[in-house]
């Protein structure tokens, strides 16, 4: 490892443990003084947050391909490394120092575990019910109304729908919206979306050793620029994930499953309509690219089943505004105290969680968002002060 890489990792490690996780990622910002105080401003300056992720990596790393490997990972949260604040360089650093952890049974196992715990605690889950409105009176949340006009009264309301969708469609009280009017929501910056292809393969790919694989385009800078300019991608970079190598239960004993993901423009930015033809276009681009990777030469003829997720699917199935599956872009002006908070600013007993609220996108970070929402509720209800997680 070169001196520059060691220096970069050391800098990011120090920043992560003391300067980012507790002050920025594990707390909400109820009022301006929660951020604008000497300690927080000092931490902000130490992090050099006015730099982009790209410029920070380039300062330490000279090898072009290594720069690409490190900077590409800001796309995990839907933002270009050229516009994402430098603090998001912690993503490759965390993977490097702590490794990538896997839940047996995949992400579905985590969701199932949370459901089981919720039911054990006495919670009730209602499926196939559409929430039409958050009921608000005198700027206090009172419950929800379903599409079938059923009213459910409650002492508190936590909304985990995508924040832009929630403010445009669920919170209809103008005073409760505060600054997040429909026009404001439309003017905010949104992340890219993704095209995801799931393939079931009729044999084991023993010659492929890695669970996580990246396939880069010939010109990654051009690829990333095209995503945020809304262009149809001719040579997309993509991520290849083979979970069945870690957990054999995720595929039949003599078969493998593979997941391909490429960042694409959100529906508003895209200079093209997303149709079945578009899905076929991207599907073929990814399969053709994968066939060039050693070990995957016969992948197309090995496919026995497949399904895809597109930006319109993220919009329809999850109410992801503009199909932007990572929510709001975590730009400098849409991060920390400047992004939507877990506790509603203009309505009591109303809370939000998800990738468009502080602290942002990505499964671990969204789980921190959920913790912050619970912390805020407990502080209001019982006066219990939030406690940071131990790292």
N, C-alpha and C positions, 0 to 999 in steps of 0.2 A: 504494500500500500504506500503510495507516495506521501510526502510530507504534507502537500496541499489537501489531499483527501483526509488525512488524519486531523488536520487543523479544522477542516469543515465539520467533520463528525464531532470533534470535541466541542466546537462552538455550539453546534445544534443540540448536543446532549445537555450541556449546561443550560441552554435556553429552555429546553423542554421540561426539565425537572423543576426549575425554580422560577422561570420567567414566563412560561406559557400555560402550563397545565392548571395550576391553582388560580393565578390572577385572571387568566383570560378564558379558560375552557370550563371551569367548574363553578362558575358563579354567574348570576344574572346582573343586569345593570338597571336598577329601578329608577335611579335619578342621576342627574348629570355628575354629581360629586362622587358617585361610585366609580367613575372613570377618570374624571378630571381632578385628580389629587396627586400630590408629589410622588407617592410610591408607584402608582399606575403609570404616570407619565415617564418616570425613570425607566421602568421596565419596557415601555414602548420604545424609548430611545435606544435602549440596549439591544433590542431586537432588530433595529434598523428596518422597521416595517414600511418605510417609504420606498425601499428598494423592491424591485420585482424578484420573484423566485428565479427567473432566468438570469438576471444580472448578478444575483448573489452566487449562484452556481458557477457562472462564467468567471467570476472573480477568483475562484479557487481551482477550477478544473479547466485544463487546456485541451484535453482530448475531445474532439467533437462528438464521437459516438457515446462516450461516457457522459458527456453533458446531456445528450438526448435521453439516455436511460434514466437519469436523475430527474430531469425537468418534465418528462412525459407524465410523471405520476401526479402532477397537479390536476391532470384530467380526471383523476379519481373523484374529484369534487367538482368537476364540470367547468374548470376555468383554464384559460391559457397561461402557461408559465410566464408569458411576456406581460400579462396584466395582473396575475395573482401576486399578492403580497409575499415577501420573502419568508414569512413565518411558515408558509406551507411547504417549505423544503424539509420540514420535520417529517413528512410522510416517508420518503425513502430512508431517512435516518432511523426512524422507529423500526422499519422493517430490517434494516441492517443490524441494529444493535439488539433488538428483542426478538427478531424472527417473525414469521407469519403464523399465527395460531389458527387452528382448525377445530370446528365443533363436529364431533361425530354425529352423522346424520345430516350434516349441512346446515344452512341457515334456517331451514324449516324446523330443525330440532330446537333452535333457540326460540322461535315463535311458539312452538308447541309447549316448551317449558314455561314461557311467560304466561301462556293461556292457563296451564295447569296450576301455576301458583296463584293467578288471579282468582280462579274458581275456588281454590283451597281457602283463600282469604275471604270468601263469601261474595265475590263479584258475580255479576250476571252478564252474559254475552248474548246480544240479540243480533242474529245474522239476517242478511237479505232485507235490511231495513234502511231506507234512505233518509238521512237527516236533511230537512228542508230549511231550518232556521234555528239559530241560537236565540232563545227568548230573553229579551232584555227590557227592564223597566227602571227608569230613573238611573241609568248607567250602572245597573247591577244585573249580572246574569242570573236568570231564574230557572233555566232548564232548556229543553230543546223541543222542537216540533218536527214530527216525521212527515214524510210525503203523504201518508194516509191520514194526516191531520191528528194523529195521536200526540198528545202533549205529555212530556215526562218532566215533572218538576224536580229540581235538585238544588242543593245548597251551593255547589260549585260546578263549573263546566270546564273540562279540559278538552281542547280541540286538537286532534292529531291529523286533520286534513291539511293539505298543502296550504300554507298561510295565505298566499295570494288568492287561491280559490275560496278559502274561508272568509276572507274580508270582502270579497266581491259578491259572494252568494249566500253565505250563512249568517254573517253579521250585517243585518240590514239597517240597524239603528245608526243614524248619521253621527250622532254625538259619540257613540261607542267606537266608531271607526277611527276617530281622531284624524291624524294626518294621512291615514291609509285609505284615501278615497279611491274610487274606481280609476280616476285619471292618474293618481300617484302609482297605483299598482301597475298600470299599463306602461308607465315611464321607467320603471325599475329595470335593472339589468338582470338577465336570466342566464342560467348555465346552458351548456350544450345538452343535447340529448344522447341517446345511445341506440344502436341497432344490436340486438342480442340474438344469436343463433344457437339453439340447443340441438345437438346431434346425438342420436343413438347409433353406435357402431357395432357391427356383427362379429367383432373379434377383439381380442386383447391387443393393446399396443405396447407390448413389452419393450420394444426398442426405443420408445419415448420414455426418458427417465424423469423429466421434470413435471411437477404438478402445475407450476405457474410458468407460462411462456409468453414472451412478447415477440411479435413480428412487426418490424418497422418498415415503413415505406422508404423508397430510395431518397426522398427529400422530406424529412420529418417536419422541418420548419414550414415548408409549403403546405404540407398536410394539415398542420395545426392552424395555420392562417386560413385555409379553405374552410375548416369547420366553422370558425367564428365569422366568416364572411358569407356563409350560407350556400357555399358551392356544393355541387354534386361531386363526391370524392372519387377520383379516378384511381388513386393508389393508397387506400386507407391503411393506416397502422392498426393493429388489433391485438387483443389479449386472448390467450388460449388457456383454459383452465380444465384440468382433468381430475376432478374430485375423487373419482372411483379408484385412483391410485393410492389415495390415503385411506379411503373408506370403501372397501369392496361391496358393502351393502347397497351402495348407490347405483350399482349396475348389475345385471345378471352375471353369474360366475364366469361365463366365457365371453363376455362383452365389455365394452367401455363406453363411457359417455364423455362428451366434450362440449364445452361452452365457449363460444366465440363472442367477443364484445368489441365493437368499434365506436368511438365517439362520432356523432353526426350533428348537424345543425338542429336547433330547436325549430318548431313549426313556424314561428314568426320570422325567424332569421332566414330560413331556407328559401332559396331562389327557385324552388321547384315544389310541385305538389307530391305528397306521399301517397302513392297508389300501389296496387299489387305489382305493377311493373317496377316500381322503385324497390320494393322488397326483394323481388327476384334479382334485380341489378346488384344490390348489396350482398345478397346471399351468394351470388356467383363470384363476386370480387373476393369475399372472404374464403370461400372454398378453394378458388384458384390460388390464392396466396398461401393457404395452408398446405396445398399439395407440393409446394416448393420447399417445405421444411422437411429435413431428413426424418424419416419415420412415418410421415403422413402422406407419402406419395399416392397411396391407393384409397385415400379417405373418401373420395366421392362415391366410389363403387361399394364402399363398406357401409354406407348410410342405410339404416333400416327404418328410422323414424326421425322426424325433425319438427321443430316448432320455432317460431321467432317472436320477438318483442320489438315493436317499432315505436317511434314517437307518438303516433296516433293511439297506440295501445296504452302508453303511459298516461296520455290525456284522458282516454275513455275509462280505463280500469282504475286509475288512482287519482284522477282529478289533478294531475300534475300540470300546472299552468303552462300553456304553450308546448306541452309535451316535454318540458325541461325536467328531466328525471332527477337532477340534483338540486332543484329549486333555484333560489336566488343565487346569482354569482357572488362569491365571497370577495368582492373587490374591497379596496381600502375603505371606500365610502359606504360599503354594505357589510361591514364586519364589526364584531364586538358591540359597543353601545349604539352603533349606527344601524344595526340590523334589527328586525323585529325581535322583541324579547318574549320570554315565557309568560311573564305577567302582563296582561293587557294594560296599556297606559291610560285608557279612557273609559274603562269599565271594570268595576270591582267583581271579584269572584269568577273571573274569566281568565283562562290560561291557555297557552299554545305550546305545542312541541312538534318537532319535525325538522327536515333539512333546510327549510326556509327561515327558521328561527335560530337565534343564537344557541350554541356556537357554530352550527353549520351542518354540512353534508357528510356522508359516510356513516356506516353502521355504528362504529364506536362513538362517534361524535353525536349522532342522533340519540343514542342511549344517554349520553350526558345531557342532552337537551331535555329528555324525559325526566332525568333526575333533578335538573334545575326547576322544571315545572312543579314537581312534587315538593321540592324544597320551598318554593315560593308559596305554594298552597298551605303547607304546614306552618310556615311563618305567619301567614295571615290568620289561620284558623286556631292554632295552638301556641303561637309565639315561639316555636322551636327554631333556633338558629341553624342555618345550613352547616353541615360538616363536610369538608373535602374528602374525596376518596384517597386512600393511601396508595401510592404507586410503588 
